[in-house]
Amino acid sequence: MAALFRREVTIANPDWTRQQHFATLDEIDFQVEVLPLLAHDIVVPTINLVNPAIDIERLKDNRNNWTFKFKQSNEPSTWNLKLGDISLAKGTVDVHDEVTKAEMNVVIDTLGQPVPIGDVMKQQEAASAKSSAEMVGKSGANKLNKQADAAAASEASAASAASAAAAAQASSPNPASVSANTSITAKDAPKTPIPPYAFGWTVKGTYNGGKVSGDGKLGGVLAVQDATRPFSVQADVRLGDTHIAFVGTVTDPAHLAALDLRLWIQAVSMAQLYPFTGVTLPETLPFATEGRLTGQFRADGNVFHYENFTGRVGGSDINGSLVYASKKPRPLLKGELVSHLLQFKDLAPIIGADSNASKAKRGETEKQPSSKALPTEEFKTDRWKAIDADVKFTGERIIKDPDLPITNLYTHVIMNDGVLSFEPLKFGVAGGSIANNIHLDGSGVPLKGRFSTEARHLKLRQLFPTVKTMQSALGEINGDAALSATGNSPAALAATSNGEVKLLVTQGTVSRLYMEAAGLNVANVVYEKLFGKRDVNINCAAADFVVTDGVLDSRVFALDIDDAVINVDGNINLKNEQMDLGSVHI
């Protein structure tokens, strides 16, 4: 037995809000089971909301109209509320948030007929592929699709193997394996029945000063008591130059217990995601990525996994898995990334070394002065204290020049309370290796940096593989540098650096043209000053510079060539990027 109730509902707003009502409903329909009332149980199987309108507001001082404070009784209630499903017919949500500078309007309406989640997934895949092509180019989008297919095949193979192993064992399968095999977000995996979409929604407005527009779909019935029933969600939203889309499910949406989404992101730079995610990421060239996002909302901190994602950054690929945990005092981002082919130029925006056109595209207003070679763009150290990080990155092959590949780049990025470290940053080149330890303390102003570098056994013949005269060279390059500096940009750090730089070269042949081909512009200027344009056989060369306030003074700078020993004196000034070198022939 049940009693049916219908009535119009309004909920007032505080007196500081712009709108009179927090919520209005043309009608609320619900049934109450009569017999459970005898046991002080209020059982409401279903609630139907007709044309709900909700006003969400927050001021700069964090006062909001969605936190309700009720007068608490000293005695525990003898009544229990058991709420079943919630459904609605149309609705609107208006958002005014001074903290995030959001002004948005969301309209919800029925779709007319249910839409299966599989159909929506296919539509979103096609739409996101088109968006990726707009962001990273058609070629980059095609490569991204191939990466995603390869990752999906690997995931499906691993899941199949896990299922076979589980079946071969005992009678009860591993719940984790079952979940992996039945998720709608795992490509080519078996699908469990998931409720279709019943509602569509659109959003328009602004967020943090940028234009917001998009649409999506929702499931028809929100299950409150059944925490295991999935609720279908889908979104395709543009926030300025950033495009975010997802398809998947939310489990126990009334309490946001968990989510499982297929996620696509495209943006002009990874750093553009900071206003929406709070995650500090580096400046990059335009990128596109897709992967599986799962999350658990817990009292001791929310945890999100972006698993087996694939992406393109400029002309480079990036793959891996990341975990975000909302810990105290700061959230933590942890994971491992791999790039199979990384173009050297795609790393330039990280230190502000990309072109002014590239800077403008990713929203930077400051331009690199034509008179400066070292990047003057400042690091965004104000964001470094927003999150801690522990991320390992491997670049299997890095291309600056096809004839001079850099291999096996590895770095361990650690960020802790505004201090960013690369310990180590190492890679192989020309048969040798270069290892760096970089420590940037951005917790104060100006930034304080410490740098150490070791270059070992760089083979001259491999540095210049296309030059015939170098193939008989037996020499190597070895070197060390240890510097400290202060400043909020690479140029400022170089101009204030202190320490020493040492270099040793054995048995080689060099020319101005070789240095031009290798992009060694500074070395090329020194070479012309000493030798003009002729080729020179070097038996041995040694350099020892002391660095004081951005000026390299030569303690030792000597070259043993076929017909002389040359001592060089003078300095290299990193402040004005000029050099004053003279030579003494012996």
Backbone torsions as a table, in degrees:
resi	resn	phi	psi	omega
1	MET	NA	139.0	-178.3
2	ALA	-144.1	148.9	175.9
3	ALA	-106.5	137.3	-176.8
4	LEU	-102.8	132.3	179.9
5	PHE	-124.7	140.1	176.1
6	ARG	-142.1	132.4	175.4
7	ARG	-168.7	160.4	175.8
8	GLU	-81.0	146.0	-175.8
9	VAL	-132.8	137.4	169.9
10	THR	-133.7	142.4	176.5
11	ILE	-123.9	123.4	-174.1
12	ALA	-76.0	157.2	176.0
13	ASN	-97.5	160.7	170.3
14	PRO	-61.8	163.4	-174.8
15	ASP	-73.5	-11.5	-179.1
16	TRP	-88.8	-6.3	-176.6
17	THR	-80.8	164.5	179.9
18	ARG	-80.2	-31.1	-177.7
19	GLN	-103.9	152.2	-177.4
20	GLN	-72.2	-37.2	-173.9
21	HIS	-117.8	140.1	172.0
22	PHE	-74.5	-40.0	-179.8
23	ALA	-151.2	144.9	171.8
24	THR	-135.9	146.6	176.0
25	LEU	-135.2	131.6	175.8
26	ASP	-62.8	-33.2	-178.4
27	GLU	-163.9	142.1	172.1
28	ILE	-124.1	121.0	-178.9
29	ASP	-110.1	129.2	174.9
30	PHE	-155.3	157.1	177.6
31	GLN	-114.7	145.7	176.7
32	VAL	-121.6	124.9	176.1
33	GLU	-67.9	128.9	-173.8
34	VAL	-77.7	-49.2	-174.1
35	LEU	-59.0	-40.9	178.7
36	PRO	-61.7	-18.9	178.8
37	LEU	-62.0	-27.3	178.8
38	LEU	-63.8	-27.3	178.3
39	ALA	-99.6	16.1	-179.2
40	HIS	62.7	30.5	173.6
41	ASP	-108.0	122.8	176.1
42	ILE	-96.8	105.4	-176.3
43	VAL	-106.3	116.4	178.9
44	VAL	-116.6	100.8	-176.3
45	PRO	-63.3	-43.4	-177.7
46	THR	-143.5	149.6	172.1
47	ILE	-129.8	130.5	177.3
48	ASN	-115.0	121.0	-179.2
49	LEU	-100.7	124.3	-177.0
50	VAL	-105.6	118.3	178.5
51	ASN	50.1	55.5	176.7
52	PRO	-71.7	143.4	174.9
53	ALA	-129.9	124.1	-174.9
54	ILE	-122.2	136.1	177.5
55	ASP	-112.9	119.4	179.8
56	ILE	-112.4	124.0	-176.8
57	GLU	-136.8	144.8	174.5
58	ARG	-147.3	137.8	179.8
59	LEU	-95.5	171.9	-179.2
60	LYS	-61.7	-28.8	179.8
61	ASP	-84.0	11.1	176.7
62	ASN	75.7	6.0	169.8
63	ARG	-64.5	134.5	179.4
64	ASN	-136.6	163.7	-176.1
65	ASN	-103.1	8.1	179.8
66	TRP	-105.8	-2.4	175.4
67	THR	-97.5	114.8	-175.9
68	PHE	-102.5	133.8	177.4
69	LYS	-116.1	117.1	-179.3
70	PHE	-106.7	150.4	177.0
71	LYS	-66.2	123.4	-175.8
72	GLN	-91.2	136.7	175.9
73	SER	-86.4	148.1	177.5
74	ASN	-73.8	-19.6	-179.7
75	GLU	-100.7	137.7	177.3
76	PRO	-65.7	145.5	-179.6
77	SER	-71.1	143.4	177.7
78	THR	-93.3	1.8	-179.1
79	TRP	-107.3	143.2	177.2
80	ASN	-119.0	133.6	178.3
81	LEU	-102.2	126.9	176.4
82	LYS	-121.5	106.8	-174.4
83	LEU	-103.8	132.5	-178.5
84	GLY	-91.3	-110.7	-175.3
85	ASP	-101.6	151.3	176.8
86	ILE	-121.1	129.4	174.9
87	SER	-130.5	163.1	-179.9
88	LEU	-144.9	160.6	174.5
89	ALA	-125.8	104.8	-177.7
90	LYS	63.6	171.0	179.1
91	GLY	163.6	161.2	177.5
92	THR	-136.9	150.7	175.2
93	VAL	-134.1	124.8	175.6
94	ASP	-109.6	133.6	-176.3
95	VAL	-121.5	127.9	172.1
96	HIS	-131.1	105.8	-174.4
97	ASP	-127.7	109.3	-178.2
98	GLU	-75.7	-18.9	179.7
99	VAL	-71.9	-47.5	179.9
100	THR	-97.1	3.1	-178.1
101	LYS	55.3	48.8	-177.3
102	ALA	-105.9	132.6	171.6
103	GLU	-134.2	100.4	-173.2
104	MET	-136.3	151.9	175.4
105	ASN	-127.1	125.8	-179.7
106	VAL	-115.4	129.5	179.2
107	VAL	-118.2	129.0	-179.4
108	ILE	-116.1	135.6	-179.7
109	ASP	-148.7	160.5	179.5
110	THR	-72.3	149.9	-179.8
111	LEU	-83.1	-15.0	-177.4
112	GLY	97.5	-44.5	175.3
113	GLN	-149.1	151.3	-178.0
114	PRO	-62.1	144.4	178.8
115	VAL	-120.9	120.8	-179.6
116	PRO	-62.6	146.9	-177.8
117	ILE	-66.3	-29.2	177.8
118	GLY	-63.2	-39.2	178.0
119	ASP	-66.1	-40.1	179.3
120	VAL	-66.3	-37.5	178.5
121	MET	-61.5	-44.7	179.2
122	LYS	-63.4	-43.0	179.4
123	GLN	-62.9	-40.7	-178.4
124	GLN	-70.8	-36.4	176.1
125	GLU	-58.4	-45.6	-179.7
126	ALA	-66.3	-42.9	-179.5
127	ALA	-65.7	-39.3	-178.9
128	SER	-72.2	-33.2	175.9
129	ALA	-63.0	-40.1	177.4
130	LYS	-65.7	-42.1	179.3
131	SER	-66.0	-37.8	177.4
132	SER	-63.2	-39.8	178.7
133	ALA	-63.5	-36.0	177.8
134	GLU	-67.2	-32.0	-174.3
135	MET	-88.3	-46.4	-174.9
136	VAL	-114.3	8.0	179.2
137	GLY	90.7	157.4	-177.8
138	LYS	-62.2	-41.8	179.7
139	SER	-63.7	-43.7	179.2
140	GLY	-63.8	-38.2	179.2
141	ALA	-66.1	-40.3	177.6
142	ASN	-62.5	-41.6	178.4
143	LYS	-66.4	-36.0	177.7
144	LEU	-63.6	-41.9	178.3
145	ASN	-62.5	-40.3	178.0
146	LYS	-65.4	-40.0	176.4
147	GLN	-60.8	-45.9	-177.7
148	ALA	-64.3	-40.8	178.7
149	ASP	-64.2	-40.7	178.8
150	ALA	-64.7	-41.8	179.0
151	ALA	-65.6	-39.6	179.6
152	ALA	-65.6	-40.5	178.4
153	ALA	-62.6	-40.9	178.3
154	SER	-65.2	-42.0	179.5
155	GLU	-65.3	-43.1	-179.9
156	ALA	-64.4	-39.6	178.5
157	SER	-63.3	-43.1	179.4
158	ALA	-65.6	-39.8	179.9
159	ALA	-66.6	-39.5	178.5
160	SER	-63.6	-42.4	179.1
161	ALA	-64.5	-40.4	179.5
162	ALA	-64.8	-39.3	179.4
163	SER	-65.5	-42.8	179.0
164	ALA	-62.5	-41.2	179.8
165	ALA	-66.0	-39.9	-180.0
166	ALA	-66.0	-40.1	179.9
167	ALA	-66.1	-32.0	-179.0
168	ALA	-75.8	-17.1	-179.9
169	GLN	-87.1	-131.0	-173.8
170	ALA	-80.3	-171.0	-174.7
171	SER	-76.2	-36.4	-176.0
172	SER	-93.3	124.5	-179.6
173	PRO	-74.3	161.9	176.6
174	ASN	-71.4	123.4	-179.2
175	PRO	-58.6	-34.6	-179.5
176	ALA	-65.0	-39.6	178.8
177	SER	-66.4	-40.1	178.9
178	VAL	-62.0	-43.5	180.0
179	SER	-61.0	-42.2	-179.0
180	ALA	-64.7	-35.2	-175.6
181	ASN	-81.3	-21.3	-174.1
182	THR	-106.5	-1.7	-178.3
183	SER	-68.2	136.5	176.6
184	ILE	-66.3	-23.9	-175.6
185	THR	-82.6	-10.5	177.3
186	ALA	-90.9	118.7	-177.8
187	LYS	-58.5	141.8	173.4
188	ASP	61.4	16.2	178.1
189	ALA	-95.3	152.8	176.3
190	PRO	-58.7	144.5	-175.7
191	LYS	-108.3	131.3	171.0
192	THR	-84.3	156.7	179.9
193	PRO	-60.8	124.1	178.2
194	ILE	-123.8	133.0	-178.2
195	PRO	-55.0	141.7	-179.8
196	PRO	-74.1	170.0	175.6
197	TYR	-79.0	140.5	179.4
198	ALA	-122.0	-21.0	-176.9
199	PHE	-124.7	148.6	171.8
200	GLY	-115.0	153.9	178.7
201	TRP	-141.1	153.7	175.9
202	THR	-131.7	152.0	178.1
203	VAL	-135.3	139.6	175.2
204	LYS	-141.0	149.9	177.2
205	GLY	148.6	-150.8	180.0
206	THR	-135.1	153.4	176.8
207	TYR	-144.3	121.7	179.7
208	ASN	53.3	37.6	177.5
209	GLY	86.0	-7.3	-179.6
210	GLY	-106.0	152.8	-178.7
211	LYS	-72.8	138.9	179.3
212	VAL	-121.3	132.4	173.7
213	SER	-152.5	149.6	178.4
214	GLY	170.3	179.9	178.7
215	ASP	-151.9	173.7	179.7
216	GLY	-175.8	-169.0	-177.2
217	LYS	-140.3	156.2	179.2
218	LEU	-134.9	155.5	173.3
219	GLY	-67.2	167.1	-173.5
220	GLY	-85.0	-35.5	-173.9
221	VAL	-127.6	128.6	178.8
222	LEU	-94.5	114.0	-179.5
223	ALA	-86.0	119.1	-177.5
224	VAL	-89.7	-45.6	-175.7
225	GLN	-84.1	-32.0	-177.8
226	ASP	-86.8	96.0	-175.8
227	ALA	-74.4	-9.7	-178.4
228	THR	-95.0	-10.8	-177.0
229	ARG	-81.4	121.8	-179.2
230	PRO	-72.7	147.4	177.1
231	PHE	-116.7	121.0	-173.5
232	SER	-75.4	135.4	176.6
233	VAL	-136.9	150.5	176.2
234	GLN	-154.9	142.4	179.3
235	ALA	-148.4	148.2	174.5
236	ASP	-143.0	98.7	-167.9
237	VAL	-127.8	139.5	173.0
238	ARG	-112.0	127.0	177.5
239	LEU	-120.9	95.1	-172.8
240	GLY	64.7	-124.4	178.6
241	ASP	-90.3	5.2	-178.6
242	THR	-101.4	135.6	-178.4
243	HIS	-122.7	121.5	-179.2
244	ILE	-125.5	132.0	178.3
245	ALA	-140.7	148.5	175.4
246	PHE	-154.3	155.2	175.5
247	VAL	-137.7	133.7	178.3
248	GLY	167.5	-149.2	-174.2
249	THR	-137.4	153.5	170.7
250	VAL	-116.3	131.1	178.3
251	THR	-97.9	134.0	-177.5
252	ASP	51.7	59.5	-174.1
253	PRO	-62.6	-22.8	179.1
254	ALA	-63.7	-28.2	179.1
255	HIS	-118.1	6.7	-178.7
256	LEU	47.6	55.1	-176.7
257	ALA	-70.6	-41.6	-176.1
258	ALA	-161.2	160.1	173.9
259	LEU	-140.9	155.7	179.8
260	ASP	-145.6	105.8	-171.0
261	LEU	-130.2	146.8	162.9
262	ARG	-90.7	121.8	-168.8
263	LEU	-119.5	133.9	174.6
264	TRP	-121.3	137.0	177.7
265	ILE	-137.0	134.7	171.4
266	GLN	-134.9	137.7	179.5
267	ALA	-158.7	163.4	-179.8
268	VAL	-75.9	-16.8	176.2
269	SER	-163.1	146.5	176.4
270	MET	-61.7	-31.6	179.8
271	ALA	-62.6	-21.7	-179.9
272	GLN	-67.4	-14.2	-179.0
273	LEU	-80.5	-13.1	-174.4
274	TYR	-57.1	-45.4	-178.6
275	PRO	-62.2	-23.7	-176.4
276	PHE	-96.9	-28.5	-173.7
277	THR	-112.7	-23.2	-173.8
278	GLY	74.9	5.6	-179.7
279	VAL	-94.6	124.5	-180.0
280	THR	-79.3	115.4	178.9
281	LEU	-125.1	157.6	-176.6
282	PRO	-75.1	161.3	170.0
283	GLU	-68.3	135.1	-179.8
284	THR	-140.7	173.3	167.9
285	LEU	-73.3	169.2	178.1
286	PRO	-50.6	138.6	-174.9
287	PHE	-137.9	161.2	174.3
288	ALA	-143.3	140.6	-178.6
289	THR	-148.5	154.6	174.1
290	GLU	-147.2	148.0	-179.2
291	GLY	-175.9	-168.5	-178.4
292	ARG	-107.8	124.9	178.5
293	LEU	-109.6	118.8	174.1
294	THR	-120.1	151.2	-177.8
295	GLY	-151.6	150.3	174.9
296	GLN	-126.0	127.6	178.9
297	PHE	-98.7	113.0	-173.7
298	ARG	-128.0	156.9	-179.4
299	ALA	-64.1	-32.0	-178.4
300	ASP	-89.9	8.5	177.8
301	GLY	130.6	133.8	179.7
302	ASN	-76.2	147.0	-179.7
303	VAL	-132.1	129.2	179.7
304	PHE	-124.8	137.8	178.1
305	HIS	-116.7	123.2	171.7
306	TYR	-104.4	99.0	-164.4
307	GLU	-101.3	139.0	171.6
308	ASN	47.8	42.5	-179.3
309	PHE	-81.4	156.1	176.3
310	THR	-126.8	152.1	-177.8
311	GLY	-161.1	167.7	174.5
312	ARG	-127.7	132.1	175.4
313	VAL	-124.3	106.7	-172.6
314	GLY	61.1	-121.7	178.0
315	GLY	-100.8	12.8	-175.9
316	SER	-110.4	156.9	176.0
317	ASP	-102.5	156.1	175.6
318	ILE	-146.7	136.9	-175.7
319	ASN	-143.7	157.2	175.5
320	GLY	152.4	-162.4	179.0
321	SER	-141.4	142.4	-179.9
322	LEU	-131.5	149.8	176.4
323	VAL	-126.3	128.9	177.3
324	TYR	-113.8	123.1	179.8
325	ALA	-123.0	126.4	-178.4
326	SER	-84.1	72.5	-178.7
327	LYS	-87.9	171.1	174.0
328	LYS	-108.8	142.5	5.1
329	PRO	-83.1	-10.3	179.4
330	ARG	-138.6	148.8	174.0
331	PRO	-64.9	160.4	-177.4
332	LEU	-124.4	130.9	173.4
333	LEU	-109.0	122.9	-175.5
334	LYS	-136.5	145.0	178.1
335	GLY	167.9	-173.6	179.4
336	GLU	-134.8	133.0	-179.2
337	LEU	-122.3	148.4	179.2
338	VAL	-136.9	135.4	170.8
339	SER	-119.7	122.9	-179.8
340	HIS	-78.2	-33.3	177.8
341	LEU	-142.4	112.3	-175.4
342	LEU	-118.3	121.5	177.5
343	GLN	-83.5	131.3	-175.3
344	PHE	-55.9	-38.3	-177.1
345	LYS	-66.6	-22.9	179.5
346	ASP	-72.4	-13.7	177.7
347	LEU	-85.9	-14.5	-172.5
348	ALA	-56.9	-42.6	-177.4
349	PRO	-62.3	-22.5	-177.7
350	ILE	-59.4	-35.8	179.7
351	ILE	-111.7	15.6	177.7
352	GLY	73.7	24.4	-176.1
353	ALA	-97.0	9.2	177.2
354	ASP	-81.7	175.0	-175.8
355	SER	-71.7	163.8	177.4
356	ASN	-63.6	-33.0	177.3
357	ALA	-65.0	-41.4	177.9
358	SER	-65.7	-39.9	178.1
359	LYS	-60.9	-44.8	-178.9
360	ALA	-62.0	-37.8	-178.4
361	LYS	-65.9	-34.1	179.7
362	ARG	-93.8	12.0	169.5
363	GLY	94.4	7.9	178.9
364	GLU	-82.6	131.6	-179.6
365	THR	-92.0	-26.1	179.8
366	GLU	-78.1	134.7	180.0
367	LYS	-103.2	152.6	175.1
368	GLN	-75.8	121.7	179.4
369	PRO	-61.3	139.4	-179.7
370	SER	-64.9	-21.0	-177.9
371	SER	-84.8	-5.7	-176.5
372	LYS	-114.5	134.8	175.9
373	ALA	-91.2	-37.1	179.7
374	LEU	-79.2	139.5	-176.8
375	PRO	-61.2	135.8	179.6
376	THR	-104.9	-5.7	179.7
377	GLU	-65.1	131.2	-174.5
378	GLU	-82.3	146.8	174.8
379	PHE	-70.9	144.9	178.6
380	LYS	-87.3	70.1	-175.5
381	THR	-69.0	-19.3	178.4
382	ASP	-63.7	-20.6	179.6
383	ARG	-89.3	-14.2	-172.8
384	TRP	-67.6	-24.7	-178.4
385	LYS	-89.7	-0.1	-179.0
386	ALA	-78.6	-19.0	-174.5
387	ILE	-158.3	149.9	170.2
388	ASP	-100.0	156.4	-177.5
389	ALA	-143.3	148.7	175.3
390	ASP	-146.2	88.1	-171.6
391	VAL	-126.9	132.8	176.6
392	LYS	-105.8	134.1	-177.2
393	PHE	-128.0	133.4	177.0
394	THR	-123.8	126.4	173.1
395	GLY	-111.1	109.2	-172.8
396	GLU	-70.1	-36.1	-179.4
397	ARG	-148.9	126.0	-178.4
398	ILE	-118.7	131.4	-176.1
399	ILE	-112.3	115.6	166.2
400	LYS	-103.6	-48.3	173.1
401	ASP	-132.2	131.8	-178.3
402	PRO	-52.8	-26.6	-179.2
403	ASP	-88.0	-3.9	179.7
404	LEU	-135.2	70.7	-179.5
405	PRO	-74.1	143.7	172.2
406	ILE	-101.8	131.4	-174.1
407	THR	-120.8	159.0	170.2
408	ASN	52.5	46.9	173.1
409	LEU	-71.3	134.8	178.0
410	TYR	-142.6	135.8	173.0
411	THR	-145.6	147.8	175.9
412	HIS	-113.4	108.4	-176.7
413	VAL	-93.1	122.4	179.0
414	ILE	-125.4	125.8	174.6
415	MET	-122.9	125.0	-177.7
416	ASN	-141.4	111.5	176.5
417	ASP	53.1	46.3	175.8
418	GLY	87.3	2.5	179.1
419	VAL	-107.8	120.4	-177.0
420	LEU	-108.2	127.6	-178.5
421	SER	-130.7	144.2	170.0
422	PHE	-117.1	100.4	-173.5
423	GLU	-134.6	96.3	-4.0
424	PRO	-96.3	178.8	165.3
425	LEU	-123.9	103.7	-173.1
426	LYS	-134.1	154.8	178.1
427	PHE	-159.9	161.4	177.7
428	GLY	-100.7	141.7	178.0
429	VAL	-156.6	137.5	174.9
430	ALA	52.6	42.0	177.4
431	GLY	76.6	0.1	179.9
432	GLY	-125.3	-157.5	-177.0
433	SER	-147.8	152.2	173.1
434	ILE	-127.2	124.5	-178.9
435	ALA	-122.0	133.8	-178.9
436	ASN	-129.0	148.9	165.5
437	ASN	-123.0	121.6	-175.9
438	ILE	-122.1	129.9	-177.2
439	HIS	-131.5	114.0	-177.1
440	LEU	-119.6	111.7	-179.5
441	ASP	-94.7	99.5	-179.2
442	GLY	-97.8	15.0	-178.4
443	SER	-73.5	-17.1	177.9
444	GLY	-131.9	-179.5	179.4
445	VAL	-124.5	127.5	-0.6
446	PRO	-80.2	169.0	176.0
447	LEU	-61.3	142.0	176.7
448	LYS	-112.5	130.7	-176.5
449	GLY	-124.4	146.1	171.4
450	ARG	-129.7	135.7	-175.3
451	PHE	-137.5	137.8	171.0
452	SER	-137.7	139.6	-176.3
453	THR	-136.3	138.8	173.5
454	GLU	-128.0	120.6	173.8
455	ALA	-107.9	125.0	-175.0
456	ARG	-131.9	127.3	168.0
457	HIS	58.6	42.3	173.2
458	LEU	-76.2	115.8	-175.4
459	LYS	-79.9	127.5	-177.7
460	LEU	-61.8	-39.8	-177.3
461	ARG	-65.8	-30.9	179.0
462	GLN	-83.3	-22.6	174.4
463	LEU	-67.6	-29.8	-178.7
464	PHE	-128.5	68.1	-172.7
465	PRO	-67.0	-20.9	-176.9
466	THR	-96.4	-0.7	-178.3
467	VAL	-98.6	115.5	-173.9
468	LYS	-61.8	-41.8	-176.5
469	THR	-66.4	-19.2	-179.3
470	MET	-85.2	-14.5	-175.7
471	GLN	-70.5	-17.4	175.8
472	SER	-93.6	-3.4	-179.6
473	ALA	-72.8	134.2	-179.0
474	LEU	-104.3	2.9	-169.1
475	GLY	-80.9	168.6	178.7
476	GLU	-134.6	163.1	172.1
477	ILE	-117.8	129.4	174.2
478	ASN	-129.9	147.0	-179.2
479	GLY	-163.5	162.5	177.4
480	ASP	-142.5	148.9	174.1
481	ALA	-147.4	141.2	174.8
482	ALA	-139.7	118.2	-173.4
483	LEU	-137.3	152.9	168.9
484	SER	-131.1	152.5	-175.7
485	ALA	-162.6	167.2	172.9
486	THR	-132.2	145.8	-179.3
487	GLY	146.7	152.9	-174.4
488	ASN	-100.8	16.4	175.7
489	SER	-149.1	161.7	176.6
490	PRO	-56.3	-40.0	179.6
491	ALA	-64.8	-42.4	-179.4
492	ALA	-67.4	-37.9	177.8
493	LEU	-64.2	-44.3	179.9
494	ALA	-63.2	-37.7	-175.6
495	ALA	-72.5	-15.8	-178.7
496	THR	-116.5	12.2	-172.5
497	SER	-72.4	147.6	175.9
498	ASN	-136.8	142.6	179.2
499	GLY	150.0	-141.3	-179.5
500	GLU	-151.3	154.6	179.0
501	VAL	-134.9	130.1	-179.5
502	LYS	-129.8	144.8	-177.0
503	LEU	-148.9	140.0	177.8
504	LEU	-134.8	127.8	178.9
505	VAL	-123.6	134.3	179.6
506	THR	-124.7	138.4	168.9
507	GLN	46.0	82.4	178.5
508	GLY	-150.9	172.7	174.1
509	THR	-126.8	129.0	-179.3
510	VAL	-130.6	156.8	175.1
511	SER	-148.8	163.6	179.0
512	ARG	-60.1	-39.0	-177.6
513	LEU	-65.3	-35.7	179.4
514	TYR	-65.1	-40.3	-179.1
515	MET	-68.6	-37.0	175.4
516	GLU	-61.7	-42.8	-178.5
517	ALA	-64.1	-33.7	-179.0
518	ALA	-84.9	-6.1	-178.9
519	GLY	76.1	20.4	-179.9
520	LEU	-88.4	74.4	-171.4
521	ASN	-65.5	-44.3	-179.5
522	VAL	-64.5	-46.5	178.5
523	ALA	-61.1	-33.7	179.9
524	ASN	-64.5	-40.4	178.2
525	VAL	-63.6	-43.6	177.8
526	VAL	-61.4	-43.0	-178.3
527	TYR	-60.1	-48.5	-178.7
528	GLU	-62.3	-35.2	-179.2
529	LYS	-65.4	-34.0	-175.6
530	LEU	-89.9	-40.9	-167.9
531	PHE	-124.0	-5.8	-176.2
532	GLY	75.8	-128.6	-176.6
533	LYS	-115.6	3.9	-176.8
534	ARG	-81.6	153.7	173.9
535	ASP	-72.7	145.9	-176.9
536	VAL	-134.0	129.8	172.0
537	ASN	-87.1	124.2	-178.8
538	ILE	-109.9	118.8	175.0
539	ASN	-75.6	-39.4	-179.5
540	CYS	-162.7	144.4	175.2
541	ALA	-141.0	137.5	179.6
542	ALA	-135.6	138.2	178.3
543	ALA	-136.0	137.1	178.3
544	ASP	-139.6	107.6	-177.9
545	PHE	-110.8	137.4	167.0
546	VAL	-98.9	134.4	-175.1
547	VAL	-110.4	122.3	-179.7
548	THR	-132.7	116.5	178.0
549	ASP	50.4	44.2	175.0
550	GLY	85.4	5.5	-178.9
551	VAL	-116.9	124.7	177.3
552	LEU	-93.1	112.5	176.2
553	ASP	-103.5	134.5	-176.1
554	SER	-81.8	117.0	169.1
555	ARG	-82.4	-41.7	174.6
556	VAL	-139.8	129.4	172.2
557	PHE	-149.6	93.7	-172.2
558	ALA	-131.1	144.1	178.6
559	LEU	-130.5	127.9	176.0
560	ASP	-101.3	102.6	179.4
561	ILE	-107.4	179.7	-171.6
562	ASP	-57.7	-40.0	-171.8
563	ASP	-115.2	9.7	-179.0
564	ALA	-171.9	164.8	167.8
565	VAL	-113.0	126.4	-175.1
566	ILE	-112.5	124.6	172.1
567	ASN	-101.8	133.8	-177.2
568	VAL	-116.6	134.0	174.4
569	ASP	-125.8	169.9	-178.2
570	GLY	124.8	-162.0	-177.3
571	ASN	-148.5	163.9	173.6
572	ILE	-121.0	121.2	-175.1
573	ASN	-102.1	111.9	-178.8
574	LEU	-82.0	-10.9	177.0
575	LYS	-70.8	-52.2	179.8
576	ASN	-102.1	4.5	177.4
577	GLU	55.7	46.4	176.5
578	GLN	-128.3	161.6	179.0
579	MET	-134.3	150.7	178.4
580	ASP	-133.6	90.4	-175.7
581	LEU	-117.5	137.3	174.3
582	GLY	-127.7	164.7	-177.8
583	SER	-131.6	148.7	175.6
584	VAL	-124.2	118.9	-179.8
585	HIS	-87.0	137.5	177.5
586	ILE	-117.3	NA	NA
